[in-house]
Amino acid sequence: MAHSIYVRKIGNGCENSWKTLAHAIQTRSEAVLLARRLASSYPESGADPFKRVFWFRDRTGLHEIWAAPEA
């Protein structure tokens, strides 16, 4: 099953506005690894194990990034 990587900004009502960053990634482990690497490329980043997402902060604010099966 192919997986995709999604990102969304957190705060100010932006939680429902997400974007697809990548798709057609062959395995879940590859997609999760890529999402983690993208988040950790920012100086301020981490993981939320309860929500199973990674997060990062850039000049525009706080963002979540995660991998999920393609719909």
Rosetta blueprint (number, residue, H / E / L):
1 M L
2 A L
3 H E
4 S E
5 I E
6 Y E
7 V E
8 R E
9 K E
10 I E
11 G L
12 N L
13 G L
14 C L
15 E L
16 N L
17 S L
18 W E
19 K E
20 T E
21 L E
22 A E
23 H E
24 A E
25 I E
26 Q L
27 T L
28 R H
29 S H
30 E H
31 A H
32 V H
33 L H
34 L H
35 A H
36 R H
37 R H
38 L H
39 A H
40 S H
41 S L
42 Y L
43 P L
44 E E
45 S E
46 G E
47 A E
48 D E
49 P L
50 F L
51 K L
52 R L
53 V E
54 F E
55 W E
56 F E
57 R E
58 D E
59 R L
60 T L
61 G E
62 L E
63 H E
64 E E
65 I E
66 W E
67 A E
68 A E
69 P E
70 E L
71 A L
